[in-house]
Amino acid sequence: MIPSDSLPIPGGRRVLWAAAGMMFAATVLNACDGVIVRLLAGEVHPFVIAFFRAAFGLGFLLPWILRRGDLLASPYRGMHILRAALKLASLLALFVAFANAPLSDVTAISFTAPLFLMLGACLFLGEGLSVVRVASVVTGFAGMLIILRPGAAGYDVALLFALVGAVLTATIQLILKGMSGRDRPDRLVAWNLIAMVPLALILALSVWQTPSPRALALMAVQGALGAASQALVTRALSMADASFLAPLDFLRLPVIAVMAFIFFGEVSGPATWIGAGAIVLAVLLGAFSKGGKKQGSQRL
């Protein structure tokens, strides 16, 4: 639901501060997602978590979806199912990572998604790859390797699921770039939720165990927080430029680091912060570079 970067910024500083506050609130709510998954780990299968997260999220957003209406006018059918399946796969990968790896490390690895998006745009959408963007990719992948520590004694295989989640997230965004040219953002969001629920239910039924009241309450909170986060981001992006708000997502790392310490006693090591710093620098370099001249007529 991200509008074009060319969207004018209405109002003055108060509007910008309000939009930044909403984006930060959404960042905090997104960080809570990993904490809830960790709290459910060992008690509820990731397939079941994914189903209830999608179902509760759809339930909370259903009044808004029904008010918007006009769902059948979407020019896409199978693409909605494909995108929902990829979104479900990315969620499951992140759930496995959150349940088994340090929350801060998983969050830092997830920041690599824009780098994979940039590479995908170069490979499939004809975007040019400038020297600055090459440098950003190298820097980002170096930061990723610092966190993953392949071959080291402390190597955590679960972090590979976070990397898979980042790749899938970038793939979804590439698909969205094509779909958004012919469909409304709100309709794309609605169909994503509608298609994801039955897909997640099929997986959940294969491992079904009825969750405890505590687990159900946590997943209901998870769905509500996800819906609230989406509403906050949508509102913030209607008030301020996406390029102004997007870097605020990096605040998710210190937020989740604090939460991980409070709830689980996790303390992020130097490798996490050094690697995350390299990834954040890489993403910012890539975002603010022009990336060279595009080939052909395809646009992001």
Residue, then its C-alpha position, 0 to 999 in steps of 0.5 A: m500500500i505504498p504510494s509513489d515516491s512522487l506523492p507531495i507531502p501535505g502540511g508542515r512539520r506537524v504533519l511530518w511528525a505525526a506521520a513519523g510517529m505513526m510509522f514508529a508505532a507500526t515499527v513497534l507493533n511489527a517487532c511484537d510479532g517476533v516476540i509473540v511467535r517466540l512465546l508460542a514456540g513449542e506450543v503451536h505449530p508454525f502452520v497453525i500460527a500462520f492460519f490464525r494470524a491471517a484469519f484474525g487479521l482478515g477478521f479485523l480488516l473485514p469491515w474495511i474490506l467490505r466498505r471498499g467493495d468492488l473486489l471482483a473488478s480486480p484484473y488478477r485471479g491466479m496472481h492473487i493466489l500466487r502472491a498469497a502463497l509466497k507471503l504465507a511461505s515468507l511468514l512461515a520461514l520467519f516464524v521458524a527463524f523467530a522461534n529458534a534464532p536470536l530475535s535481533d539477528v532474525t530482524a537484521i537479516s530481514f533488512t536485506a530484503p530491499l537488496f534482493l529487490m534491487l537485484g531482482a529489479c536489475l535481473f527481471l525489470g531491466e534496471g541498471l546497476s550503478v557502481v554505488r548499487v554494486a557497492s551497496v549489495v557487496t556491503g549488505f551481503a558482507g553484513m549478512l555474513i557477519i551475522l550468519r557467521p557461516g563455518a563458525a562454532g556459533y553458526d545458527v542454521a535457523l537464520l537461513f530461514a530468515l534469509v529465505g524470508a527476505v528473498l521471498t519478501a523481495t519476490i513478493q514486492l517485485i510481483l506487486k510492482g507489476m500488479s499495482g500498475r493495473d489494480r488498486p493498492d487496497r484491493l491488492v491488500a484485501w485479496n492477499l488476506i482473502a487468498m491466504v486464509p484458505l491456503a494457511l488453513i490447508l496447511a494447518l489442518s495437516v498438523w492440527q492441534t487445538p490451541s490453548p486459550r492462552a495461545l488463541a489470545l496471543m494469536a488474536v493479539q497478533g492479528a490485531l497488531g498486524a491490522a493496526s500496523q497496516a492501518l498506521v503505515t497506510r495512514a502515514l504514507s498518505m501524509a508523508d513521502a515514502s522515502f522519508l518514512a521508509p528508513l524508520d523501519f530500521l528502528r525495529l532492530p533496537v526495539i526488538a532487541v529491547m523486547a528480546f532482553i525483557f522477555f527472554g533475556e537475550v543480549s545482542g552481541p557485537a556481530t549483530w550490531i556490526g552486521a546490521g549497521a552494514i546492512v542498513l548502510a547498504v540499503l540506504l546507499g541503494a535507496f538513494s542512488k539512481g541505479g543508472k539508466k533503465q533498460g527498456s520501458q519497464r518501470l518499478 
